[in-house]
Amino acid sequence: MRDDVAAWMAAAIKPGPFSPPGLAVAINGEFAACGVDGAGVPLTAASRWPLACLTKLALADAAVRMLELDCPINVWLPDIRWPFTVRELLTHTSGLPLDLPSDEYGLLSADDVRDRIMAVTPVQPAGAMAYSNIGYGWIALALERVTGNSLTEILWSYNLTWGDELDDPVVIGDVRSRFAGTSIEPANSKYWRSLRLPWCGAFGTIATVQRLLDCAHPLMRASRIHAPGGFMPGAFFGFLPSGGCVWDNAEWGCGVEYRGAKKPHWVTPAASPDSFGHVGSSGILAWKDGATTIVIAGPRTTDGGWMLRHGPKGTALALHRSIGRRVVDQTALEAVHHN
């Protein structure tokens, strides 16, 4: 590993209020890791991470392959009375809310969640940009309907799985968010893993995450949406532990976010405005800039802001230098090449 990359990783996991206990990084398939997860288990290339919103990369890819982008979603889900197109749902321009009310999750079964999301109504005019998990829930249900396969089977085709099917997934540590201490704290609890939320329940390795960008259908980057106002207040992206964020200019494709000129941001300002990717609230980032694909994962949610503090420097190093062939352990490297 290059000395500058090693120094950055060591600094990122140095004990502190906004530092993860460990870090895993892949740059164009070369892997390195240091530290542990929230349960003290050493991180390797074989570690299965809770992807949270990075699940949307797989859902978006499946949608552009299997659904008509400009077709209303209620063609497949007639119980939904709002004729938003697949494109509007994938680009977060339907005006749907961020999520279901947080106090419902501890009371709802997986089937209840599916029924409840189909009854959700918009909170903003169509065309307004508002990051919405609900819209991707609708996409997931439409994919089940059109393919005849369960969401579990669809995600298996992307080498993703559900957390309740794993013995030892990465445990997120020291969650700092409005959900800390609740039944839906995103800390890899049995409840969170078993609920199978359609938009954020998948687990995968670092290599899997890289493939989600490297092998994504070109239409995922189509229909680039440029809109003032950014995301609705309350969308958590690690800027403030107790607040949301609003970007002056938010840019989105079908499942991926564009770098643009947004500030603050977890990707270096040196990244191309046309670079794209996504971040999961579990603390994992996937980004592609030209021929470079970067994955950074730390076992703490972005709600605590660690990605905002460490991500820009890490992505800057990744774009100008690559991790050397010498990695933390040979087993980890072999796992990357065999996944």
VOGU-3710 file (C-alpha; in Angstrom, 3 decimals, decimal comma):
1> mrddvaawma> 0,000/0,000/0,000  1,297/3,475/-0,792  2,447/5,429/2,240  0,034/8,302/1,630  -2,970/5,982/1,354  -1,861/4,066/4,449  -1,452/7,305/6,378  -4,911/8,484/5,366  -6,505/5,191/6,454  -4,685/5,290/9,793
11> aaikpgpfsp> -5,797/8,875/10,396  -9,400/8,069/9,463  -9,702/5,332/12,103  -7,809/7,174/14,833  -10,089/7,126/17,908  -12,325/10,146/18,049  -15,965/11,209/18,083  -16,294/11,052/14,292  -14,025/8,151/13,348  -14,959/4,583/12,383
21> pglavainge> -13,216/1,694/14,169  -12,028/0,303/10,839  -11,872/1,073/7,162  -12,002/-0,882/3,917  -11,022/0,641/0,594  -11,016/-0,609/-2,987  -9,652/1,348/-5,932  -10,170/-0,329/-9,303  -10,360/-3,715/-7,615  -7,263/-3,393/-5,445
31> faacgvdgag> -8,239/-3,807/-1,818  -6,898/-2,753/1,556  -8,409/-2,773/5,031  -7,426/-1,836/8,540  -9,188/-1,955/11,865  -12,350/-3,731/12,957  -16,109/-3,432/12,753  -18,434/-2,404/15,570  -18,143/-5,838/17,172  -14,331/-5,892/17,047
41> vpltaasrwp> -14,127/-8,301/14,090  -11,229/-7,541/11,704  -12,350/-6,287/8,296  -11,396/-8,268/5,185  -12,399/-8,332/1,521  -14,834/-11,130/2,355  -16,723/-8,998/4,894  -20,411/-8,568/4,037  -21,494/-4,966/4,508  -24,995/-3,614/5,062
51> lacltklala> -25,370/-1,540/1,913  -28,331/0,521/3,080  -29,171/2,926/0,220  -26,526/1,414/-2,056  -29,164/-1,285/-2,551  -30,711/1,290/-4,882  -27,881/0,796/-7,392  -29,027/-2,791/-7,967  -32,707/-1,813/-8,033  -32,045/0,958/-10,551
61> daavrmleld> -29,998/-1,329/-12,790  -32,739/-3,963/-12,736  -35,377/-1,318/-13,417  -33,722/0,113/-16,526  -33,292/-3,414/-17,860  -36,788/-4,736/-17,072  -39,157/-1,747/-16,878  -40,034/0,970/-19,380  -38,589/4,210/-18,005  -41,433/6,431/-19,177
71> cpinvwlpdi> -44,209/4,038/-18,234  -46,367/4,851/-15,162  -45,605/2,626/-12,201  -49,280/1,739/-11,749  -49,158/-0,269/-14,968  -47,553/-2,923/-12,779  -48,958/-1,784/-9,430  -52,607/-0,832/-10,090  -53,254/-0,303/-6,376  -51,092/2,833/-6,580
81> rwpftvrell> -53,188/5,743/-7,831  -50,290/8,090/-8,602  -49,077/7,664/-12,211  -45,427/8,526/-11,607  -43,104/7,122/-14,216  -40,239/4,779/-13,470  -37,889/7,578/-14,506  -39,397/9,992/-11,958  -39,071/7,426/-9,177  -35,461/6,595/-10,060
91> thtsglpldl> -34,430/10,259/-10,225  -36,241/11,245/-6,991  -38,491/13,710/-8,812  -41,892/12,241/-7,942  -42,444/14,409/-4,888  -42,892/11,375/-2,640  -41,720/11,659/0,990  -38,400/10,377/2,247  -39,820/7,422/4,115  -42,642/6,017/6,186
101> psdeygllsa> -43,103/7,651/9,601  -40,278/6,395/11,795  -42,613/5,366/14,607  -44,268/2,765/12,363  -41,278/0,539/11,766  -41,185/-1,186/15,100  -44,835/-2,154/14,635  -44,924/-3,297/11,021  -44,134/-6,656/9,489  -42,378/-6,861/6,137
111> ddvrdrimav> -45,737/-7,393/4,407  -47,205/-4,434/6,286  -44,354/-2,243/5,060  -45,083/-3,227/1,473  -48,800/-2,504/1,881  -48,150/0,798/3,616  -45,719/2,180/1,044  -48,231/1,650/-1,775  -50,670/3,944/0,061  -48,205/6,829/0,442
121> tpvqpagama> -49,120/10,160/-1,172  -46,778/12,867/-2,505  -45,662/15,704/-0,262  -44,245/17,936/-3,012  -45,289/18,707/-6,596  -44,162/16,292/-9,277  -40,816/17,393/-10,637  -39,583/18,632/-7,285  -36,430/16,869/-6,185  -36,926/15,048/-2,904
131> ysnigygwia> -34,858/11,993/-2,016  -37,398/9,209/-1,530  -36,993/5,680/-0,245  -40,687/5,159/-0,951  -40,168/5,542/-4,696  -37,585/2,769/-4,694  -39,957/0,626/-2,663  -42,425/0,979/-5,504  -39,711/0,064/-8,003  -38,878/-3,076/-6,031
141> lalervtgns> -42,510/-4,189/-5,951  -42,918/-3,524/-9,679  -39,827/-5,634/-10,401  -41,323/-8,510/-8,434  -44,559/-8,191/-10,390  -43,021/-8,012/-13,870  -40,395/-10,738/-13,334  -42,414/-13,115/-11,194  -39,396/-13,375/-8,898  -39,046/-12,288/-5,313
151> lteilwsynl> -36,842/-9,338/-4,450  -34,520/-11,825/-2,749  -34,072/-13,657/-6,056  -33,581/-10,416/-7,990  -30,841/-9,270/-5,614  -29,179/-12,686/-5,667  -28,490/-12,054/-9,370  -26,306/-9,135/-8,197  -24,546/-11,318/-5,601  -26,416/-9,492/-2,839
161> twgdelddpv> -28,212/-11,101/0,058  -30,355/-10,192/3,030  -28,721/-9,767/6,420  -30,855/-12,357/8,177  -29,315/-14,971/5,870  -25,785/-14,197/7,091  -23,992/-15,511/10,149  -21,455/-12,720/10,523  -22,225/-9,521/8,602  -20,304/-6,354/9,381
171> vigdvrsrfa> -21,671/-4,699/12,509  -22,049/-0,940/12,428  -20,676/0,668/15,573  -21,568/3,726/17,630  -24,532/4,921/15,623  -25,159/8,646/15,965  -28,564/9,514/14,585  -32,120/10,293/15,588  -32,777/6,536/15,555  -30,057/5,636/18,079
181> gtsiepansk> -31,442/3,424/20,804  -34,629/2,607/18,891  -35,803/-0,612/17,290  -34,797/0,665/13,868  -31,321/1,839/14,787  -29,289/0,860/11,709  -26,843/-1,121/13,798  -27,248/-4,481/12,127  -29,898/-5,596/14,606  -31,875/-8,754/13,960
191> ywrslrlpwc> -34,985/-6,662/13,407  -33,393/-4,400/10,805  -31,916/-7,348/8,916  -35,143/-9,354/8,894  -37,518/-6,550/7,892  -36,294/-6,667/4,297  -37,063/-3,071/3,512  -37,342/-2,991/-0,285  -34,997/-0,040/-0,652  -32,096/-0,654/1,728
201> gafgtiatvq> -31,949/-4,215/3,037  -29,187/-5,808/0,979  -25,705/-6,901/2,073  -22,656/-7,350/-0,143  -18,864/-7,330/-0,259  -16,700/-4,406/-1,337  -16,089/-6,197/-4,649  -19,843/-6,561/-5,145  -20,340/-2,849/-4,610  -17,661/-2,021/-7,163
211> rlldcahplm> -19,364/-4,239/-9,741  -22,647/-2,416/-9,175  -21,033/0,660/-10,734  -18,627/-0,971/-13,180  -21,319/-3,174/-14,736  -24,266/-0,810/-14,431  -26,478/-0,324/-17,466  -25,654/2,954/-19,284  -29,262/4,122/-18,860  -28,656/4,456/-15,124
221> rasrihapgg> -26,769/7,643/-15,920  -29,389/8,850/-18,359  -31,854/11,684/-17,771  -29,535/13,719/-15,636  -31,736/15,882/-13,424  -30,431/19,275/-12,382  -32,666/21,014/-9,869  -32,267/23,774/-7,275  -33,023/23,075/-3,658  -31,371/19,689/-3,357
231> fmpgaffgfl> -32,944/17,201/-0,985  -35,793/17,937/1,354  -34,794/18,748/4,954  -34,662/15,538/6,966  -32,720/13,504/4,405  -29,689/12,180/6,288  -26,364/12,384/4,519  -23,936/12,902/7,353  -23,786/16,679/7,252  -25,355/17,249/10,649
241> psggcvwdna> -26,226/14,532/13,173  -29,569/16,175/13,908  -30,507/17,781/10,609  -30,855/17,263/6,918  -29,123/18,881/4,001  -30,019/21,081/1,081  -27,701/21,446/-1,901  -28,059/24,545/-4,033  -27,916/22,362/-7,134  -28,727/18,671/-6,880
251> ewgcgveyrg> -28,019/16,437/-9,857  -29,316/12,911/-10,184  -29,490/10,136/-12,742  -31,498/6,913/-12,695  -30,167/5,605/-9,405  -26,880/7,495/-9,222  -25,979/10,930/-7,897  -23,696/13,239/-9,866  -20,884/15,136/-8,185  -21,663/18,443/-9,818
261> akkphwvtpa> -20,419/21,287/-7,618  -22,232/20,381/-4,393  -20,870/21,584/-1,059  -20,333/20,044/1,385  -19,813/16,608/-0,101  -18,087/13,336/0,773  -16,281/13,268/-2,603  -13,370/15,585/-3,323  -14,081/18,811/-5,240  -11,358/17,618/-7,635
271> aspdsfghvg> -13,700/14,891/-8,891  -15,259/15,540/-12,259  -18,719/17,138/-12,130  -19,763/14,221/-14,346  -18,539/11,610/-11,850  -21,291/9,648/-10,174  -22,143/7,118/-7,476  -24,063/6,785/-4,252  -23,609/6,530/-0,500  -25,308/4,279/2,034
281> ssgilawkdg> -26,266/5,477/5,482  -24,448/2,459/6,928  -21,201/4,239/6,053  -20,238/2,998/2,587  -19,478/5,019/-0,538  -19,224/3,908/-4,174  -18,037/6,418/-6,756  -16,910/6,306/-10,385  -14,862/8,998/-12,097  -13,743/8,098/-15,596
291> attiviagpr> -11,834/4,818/-15,415  -11,512/4,950/-11,619  -13,993/3,203/-9,334  -13,674/3,913/-5,619  -15,343/2,102/-2,727  -14,816/3,332/0,826  -16,527/1,617/3,743  -16,331/2,380/7,445  -18,526/0,647/10,023  -20,303/3,750/11,257
301> ttdggwmlrh> -23,315/5,398/9,691  -22,946/8,584/7,700  -25,307/10,216/10,216  -22,285/10,864/12,443  -20,513/12,749/9,676  -17,352/10,637/9,446  -17,646/10,230/5,678  -17,923/13,969/5,203  -14,757/14,490/7,263  -12,631/11,757/5,711
311> gpkgtalalh> -14,165/10,984/2,316  -12,927/14,021/0,356  -9,258/13,324/1,111  -9,651/9,599/0,518  -11,323/10,078/-2,843  -8,745/12,697/-3,821  -5,960/10,181/-3,194  -7,855/7,507/-5,094  -8,296/9,654/-8,175  -4,627/10,537/-8,447
321> rsigrrvvdq> -2,982/7,416/-7,093  -3,879/3,760/-6,836  -3,339/1,337/-3,998  -0,204/-0,699/-4,601  -0,141/-4,435/-5,174  0,985/-5,012/-1,605  -2,191/-5,203/0,496  -2,968/-5,754/4,156  -3,303/-9,507/3,820  -3,102/-11,916/0,915
331> taleavhhn> -6,329/-13,687/1,903  -8,224/-10,430/1,455  -6,762/-9,897/-2,015  -7,638/-13,447/-3,077  -11,191/-12,942/-1,842  -11,567/-9,894/-4,073  -10,375/-11,795/-7,143  -12,707/-14,741/-6,466  -15,879/-12,777/-5,665
//
